[in-house]
């Protein structure tokens, strides 16, 4: 039942018939009527005042009279300071409620035949997933669900960064200090096993660098290379990467390992596959805990050479140019960027070359008209450049590229650093929210231990997911595990508790065999009931807005507000002891509809609803 679009079209018709002016119905502004006024929806008539050449109140009165006469849903209207407030008939709301209850797909749109790809997670294989990955994963998954809900055929992918210096560091570290240990022998989750060796490498590299700084060679470099404005500490901080590539023994071993990998040395490839296999097994377990999966996995080891054909095409189209040293560049200064290398002088690719090739390959694989990249805002410039290049190359999918840029997520203790081993691993965080949830459930005396563990998982995951998703993607955020499980705040468990209350109502209806068929005979809707009906009416539009803006926080905040309004309704309005059988039936049916919408909305965020808490 498309009430708002119908009202918009009716207003546009009224303006045309009353004032002889055509207007686009999609631009007609209709909002919920403020609580202090009588009405359900308010029409903003000020855009029509100049066209009608009449005072705002008169324009509103004439449009209101037209709508009351021509639109069955409009029962009455009033005008306050130029705002046209419409009262919707009780009959409409009763029919609307039954339509929601009879539509298991309420809020979702029919398939539109269009395909979109969402890339998210895309981790490195030198460490387990961490808190930053969780925000990426949750945003990618929920946006995928939202896009499916508005009719798209969604392909969920990730590109796994399984090659390069960082991966070689873990491999070198295990060879030097691993002594043949395995995840099984150490009884540690396999991706954590690999990550520990990466951290061990970084610690030894740091110690090696600190030792080198006290040598005569280092002091000579300090004397010859330091800028006048630099002190010794700043110089060595800035020089670290250069030292690793030129003087470090560990750095030399990493470079040798990478060269062997590129030369397909059998022993190196075998070790690489073994270490990556450990990480993949760990990733799969974490993804399962988070309730996400992918339709296609891409690997950097397969894609890092892609893009060279695109560079050749671009040279022929004069999109790129070659410098005297043989390197290939693109000049984007006219678009507000700089000149960007796309192929080194030795013919090797850079990251953006790989991304150009991967984008084309994905289009050939799936034919998606849209591609959404979920990547932190640290890569804003990279994706702006990538999209500009693809546009200039006239790739058929270039107009459908979108970078879902999100802010960093930190803990109350501050920012995390992988190299220093201060990152909060995703698995540890998942375990922590489960523990906190289980403590809360134990205090409330849930049933069996198995039931408590199952519920604790759902509540803990809701706490983690909702706390992250409720924040607009572009904003930085601080994740507080204790705050996330609070049943009184704006949290996932608070919304789950609303659903559990409704579920208890429905169980009582079944136990007492209460007939709710007379709900359609109810009259005398009160303000609290209308407020909930209007909120349920808004649900499809909230999904659409969230999908259009790649912003699942809109659904998260909608669910919270709906749950909060239901809690108030629960306390203020008698349900089982209603004044009439019709009122009781209606309020039970209204509660059931709210439960269905809450479950649907939270499912779009990847959150399951427990039956009890």
N, C-alpha and C positions, 0 to 999 in steps of 0.2 A: 504494500500500500504506500504509494509515493505521495504523501501528503504535501511536503514542502515543495517539490517540483510542481505539483498541481496548483498550489497556491501562487507560486511565482508566475505560472502561465496565466492564471486567472487575473492577477494584478496587471500583467502586460496587456491582456485583452481589454481590461477596464480602462487603462490609460489610453489605449487606441480608440475605444468607442466613446469615452467621455470627453477626451481632449484632442482627439484626432492626431495623436502622435504615436509613432511606432517605437517600441523599445525592445531590447533583447531580454527575454524572460530570465535567462541565466544570470543577468546582472541585477535583478530585483533582490534587494536585501531583506531577508526575513530572519529575525532572531527570536530567541525565547523571551517572553515578556518578563521583565524584572519582578521579583517577588512582591514588591510594594504596590504593584498595579494589578488590576483585574484582567485576566486574559491568559492565553497559552502561548501565542506567537504575536510578534509585533512587526509590522511592515514599516520600513523606512521610506517615507514619502518625499523627503526633501529633494531628491534628484528630479522629481516631477513638477516641483513648484514653479520653476522658471518656464518649463514647457507649457504648463497649464495657465500661467499668468494669473494665479490665484493664491490666496493665503494658504499656508501649510495646513491649518485646521480644516479649511473648506475642502482642500484636495483630499485630505484623509477621510472626511465625512462622506464625500461622494464615492470614493473607492470602497469604503466600508459598506455603504448601502448597496452598491453593486454586488460585492462579494456575498453579502447576506442573502441577497435575492437569487444569485446565480450559482453559488457553490453550496451544495447540501451540507458539507462538513462545517460550515461557518454558522454557528448558532446565534452569536451576537457580537457586537463590537463596541468599542469606546475610543475616544480620541483624547489624548493628553499631550499638550504642547507639541502638536504636529505629529505625534506617533500614533499609528493606527494599531490598536490592540485587538486581536481576534480571539474569541472564545470558540473552541471546537466542541461540537456536539458530543454528548455522552454516547450516543449511538455509534458514532465513529470510533470512539475509544474502545467500546466493548467489542466491536468487530475487529479492530486492530489487534487487541489482545488475543483473540481467538486465532487470528491469522498467524501471529508469532508462534503460538503454542503448536500450531499445525504445520509449521515449516521448520524441519530439522536443519535446514541450511540458511536460516534467517541471518541476514547481514552479509551473506556471500553473493557474489554476482556469478552469472553463468559464464562458461568459458568463452573467451573472445577470439580464440584462434591465434593469438600472438604469443611469442616466445621470448623469455628474458633469462639471462644468465646472471647468477650472483656468485661472485668469488669471495670466499672468506676463510679465515683461519690462516692458511698458507704459512706454516711454521718452518723453522730450521730444524734439521735432524741432529743438532748437537746438544739438545737440552729438552726437558719436558715442557709441556704447555704451562704457562703461568697466568697470573691475574690479568695481564694485558691481553693475552690471547682470549681469555674468557669474555671480555667485553666485545672483542672482535667477533667471536663465534656467536654470541647471543644476539648481537645486532644483525649479523648475516642471516642467522636462522629465522629470527622474527620477521625480518624484511622479506625473506623468501615466503614465509607463511602469509604475510599480508598481500604480496603480489599474487599468490595463488588465490587468495580470497576475493580479489577483484577481477579474476578471470584469466590471468596469465598462466601459461605453461612454463613452469620455472625449472631451470637446470641449476643445481647446486654443485659448485666445483671448488677445488682448492689447488694451488700450485705449491708443491712441497720443495723447499729449498734444500736439496739433498747433496749439494756439491760445494766446493770452495774451501777457503781458508779455515772458516770456523769448524767445518766438519773434519778437516784434516787435523785440527788441534786436538779434538777428542780422540782421533785415531792414534796420533803420535803419543798422546798421554797414556793411553791404554797399553801401547807397546812398551813404553818406558817403565811404567809403574804398575801395570795391571797384573803381572805375574800369572796370566792365564785365568784370572777370575771371570765369573759369569754372573748374570743376574740371579741365576738359580743358586750358585754357590754362596752368594752374599745375601740371598733372600731379600732382594730389593726389586721394586718395580723396574722393568727393563729400560724405560726411557730415563728414569732417574739415575740408573746405573751409568748410562752414557753421559748424562748431564754432570754427574759428579766428576767425571774425568775431564770434562771441559773446564770446570771450575778449578780442578787441580792443576791443569795446564796453566791457567791464567795466574794462579798464585805463584807457581814456579817461575813463570815468565816475569812477574813483578819482582820476585826476589833476585832473578838474574840481572834485571835492569838496575835495581838498587845497588847491587854489587859492582856493576860496570861503572856506575856514576863516580865511584871513588878511585877509579883507575887513572893513570896518567893520560891514557888515550882520551878518556872522557873529558878530562880537564883541558886538554888541547882543543877538543871540539868546542868546549864551552868558551874558551878564550877567542877562538877564531870565528865562531858562528853566532854567538849571542849578540842580540841587538842592544844598543845602549839603554833602551827602556826596559829591558828584561832583567829580572833577578835570576839567580841560579835555579830556584825552584820552578819558576815559570818556564825557563828554557827547557829543562828536562821534561816537564809536562808536555810541552809542544813537540819535543823531539822524539817522543816515545815511538810513534809509528815508524818514523824514518829509521830509528835504531833497530826496531824489530826486523825491518826489511833488509838491513845492511850489515849489522853487527851481531845480532842475537844468534846463538847456537840453536836454540829452540826454533827460532824463526827459519833458520836454514833447513832444519829437519821438516818443518811444515811445508816449505816451498818444494823440497825434494819429494815429499809425499804427494803434493798436488801434481807435480810433473809426471810422477809415476802413474797417477790415476789417469791423467790425460793421455798417457802413452799406453793405457790399458794393460799395465803390468798385472799379471794374474794374481799374485799374492796380495797386491794392494786392492784390486777389485774385490777379491774374496773378503778381505777385512772390512772394506767399505760396505759390502752387502750385509755382512754379519752385524756390524754396528748399527746400520740403518734399520735392519730387521728388528733389532731390539727396540729401537725408538718407535717404529710403526706399531708394534704390538702394544706398547704403552699408550700411544696416541689413541688407538682403537678403544682401549678400555676407558680412557677419559671421555672420549666422544660418546660412548655408550652411557656413561654416568650423566652426561649433560643432555642426553636424549637427542643427539643430532647425527646426521649421516650425510654423505655426499653421493651425487650421481656419477661423478667423474673425478679422477685424480690425475693431475698433471705433475710431472717431475722436472725440476730444473736440469737434471742430467740429460733429459731428452730434448729440452727446449732451448738450452743456452746457446746453441749454434743457429737457432732460427733467426730470421730477420735479414739475413744477408741478401736474399732474393729481393726483399722489399727495398733494401738500400739501392740495389741495382735499378729497380723500377723507378725509385725516386730520383736517381741521377739522370735517367732518361727524360723524366718529366721536369727536370730543373728544380725540383723541390730541394734536393741536396746539392752540395758542391764539394769538389775534392781540392784539398790543399796541396802545396808543393811536396810535403812529406808523405803524401799518399792517404792521409786520413780523410774521412768523409764527414761533413758537417751540414747542419741546417741552420739557416739564419732566421731567427724568430723575433728579431728586434722590433719589427713593425707590429707585433702582437703584444709587445710589452715584456718579452722575455729576452734572453741573450742568444748567442750562438751556441749550439749544442753538438758535441761529437756523437756520431752514430756508428762509426767504425774507426778503430784505431789504425795507426800507420802500418802496423804489422798485420792488418787484416782481421784482427780479433774483435769480437763483439763487446759491447758494453750493455749494461742492464736494459737501457731503453730499446736497444736493438732486439734483445730477446723478447721484450714486451710487445714490440711491433709484430714480431713473428707469431707469438702466442695468440694475440688478438685475432690475427687472420686465420690461424689454424682452428681456433674455437668457432669462428663463424662458419668455416667449412664443415666442422664437426656437427654443429647443431643449428645453424641458420638463425641464431637469435638476433632480433632487431635491437635489443637493449642488452648492455653489459654493465653490471654494477660491481665496482671494485670496493670492498670493505677494507680500508687501510687507514692507519692512524694519520693524524693531520701533519705529522712530520714529513709526509710524502706529498703534500699539497702541490708543491712546485713540480715534482716529477710527473704527476698525473696531468697537470695542466699542459705541460710540454708534450706528453704522450698523445693526449687528445688532439692538440693543435696539429701535430705532425700527421696523425691519421686523417684529420679533416683535409689537410692539404694534399694528401695522397689520394683523396676522394674514395676512401674505403666505404663500401655500401652501408656499414654499420656505424660510421663515425658519429652520426647525429644522435645515436642512442647510447653513448657512453656516459657513465656517471661515477664519480668518485664519492663514495659514502665516507666522508672524512670524520673521524671521531677524536675526541680529546683523550689525553692520557688518564689512566686510573691509578690512584695511589692508595696507600693505607694511611691510617692516622699517624703512623710513625714516619711517613715520608715516601719519597720515590725509591723504587727498587732498582738494583743493579745486578745484572746476570753475572758479570765477570767477578764481582766481589762475593757472589753467593748469597746475596740478600734478597733475591727474588722470591716471592711467595708462589710456590707451585700450585697449579690448578687443583691437583689431587689433594694437597694439604688443606686448601681452602674449602673444597667440597667436604672433606672429612670434618672440618671445624664446624661448618653450618649444620651438618647432620648431627654432630654432638650437641650443639646448642639446642637444636630442635628436639632431640631426644630427651634432654634434661627438662625442657618445658612440658613435654608430653608425659614424662614420668611423674611430674608434680601433679598432673591432672588425672593420673590413675587410668590410663588407657587399658585396653583388654590384655591380650597376650603379648609376649615379647616379640613374636613374629609380626603381629599387627603394629606394634609400636615402631619396629624397624622400618616397615613399609611406609607408615605414615611419616616417620622422621625423615625419610628420603624425600618424600613429596614436599614436606614443609620446608626442609633445608634447601632443596633446589628452588622452591618458590622464593625463599628469602634471598638467596644469592642472585637469581635471575631478575627478580622484580627490582631489587635495589639498584641494579646496574641499568636495567632497561628504562626505568622511570625517568632517568636523566636524559635531556636532549643530547643526541649523539655529538654535537659540536662542542659541548661543554666538558671541561675537565671535571673529574669527580674523585671523591675519597670514599672508599668502601670500608664500612665498619661492620664486621660480622655480628657483634652483639646487637647493634641497632637494627640490623636487617631482619632479625627474628622476632622483633617486638610485636605483640598482638594488638597494641594500642596505636601504633604509628602508621605512617603511609608505607606499608610493607605488603609483601606477598602473603604472608600468613594472616594478616588482618583481612584480606580479601577472601582467602580460603575459609576463614572462620565464618564470614557471611554466608558462603555457599553451604558450609556444614550446618548452619542454623536452618537454612531453607531445606536442606536435605532431611533434617530431623522433622520439619513440618510435613514433608511429603510422606515420610515413613508413618507418621501418625495418621495421616489421611488414609493410607492403605490399611493400617491396623484397625482403625475404627470404621473403615469402609464408608467414608464420607463422600456423598455425591456432590460434585461441583458443577453439575449441568446447569443449575439455576443462576450461575454467575452472569449469564447474558441478560438476566432480568433485573440486575442491580441498577438502582437509580440513586442520584445524590452523591456523585463523585466528590470527594473532598480534595483539598489542596495537596496533601501529601501523596494521595493516589495519583493525581494528575502529574505531579512532579516526577514520579517514577515512570509513568507512561511516556511522558515527553522524553525522558532520558533513554528509555528503551527504543523509542522512535528514532533517536539520534544515532544509534549504534551503526547502521550501515554507512552513514556519512562519515562517522569517525574512522571507520576502516578505510574508506576511500581516501580521506585526507592523509591518513598515516601512510598508505601505500604511495600516494602521489608525491609525498615529501620524504619518503624513506625514513620515517620517524616513528618507530614503535612506541616512543614515550607517550604519544597521543592516546594510544589504546590503553597503556598502563595507567595513565592518569584518569582516563574515562572509567576504567574498572574500579579504581579506588573511590572515585566520587559516587559511582553507582552503589558500591558497597556501603559507603558512609551514609548515603541517603536511605538505604534499606535499614541500616542499624537504627537510624532515627525513627523510621516508620515502625520498626519492631517495638520500640519503646513507647511511642506516642499513640499508636493506633491498635486497638484490640483486633486480633485476627480470629482466634478460635472462639472467643467470647463476644463476637460481633453482635450488633443489635438485631440483625435479621439473618436468616439462613442465606439470603441472597448476598448480603454484605460479606459474610464469612466465605462463601464460595468464591466471590470475586477476589477477595484479598488473598486467598490461597492460590488462585490461578495467577494473580499478579506476582506473587512470590515465586511461583514455579517459573514464570517467564524470566524473572530477574536471575534466578539460578541458572537457567539455560544460557542467558546472555553472558553472565560472569564466566561460566565454564568455557563458552565459545571464545570470549575475548582473551582469557588467560591461556587457552590453548594456542592462540596466535602468537603468544610470547614464549611458547614452549613450556608452559607450566601446567602440571596436572592438579586436579582438585581431589583432595581426600574425601572419603565418605564420612569420616569423623575425626575429631582432634581431641 
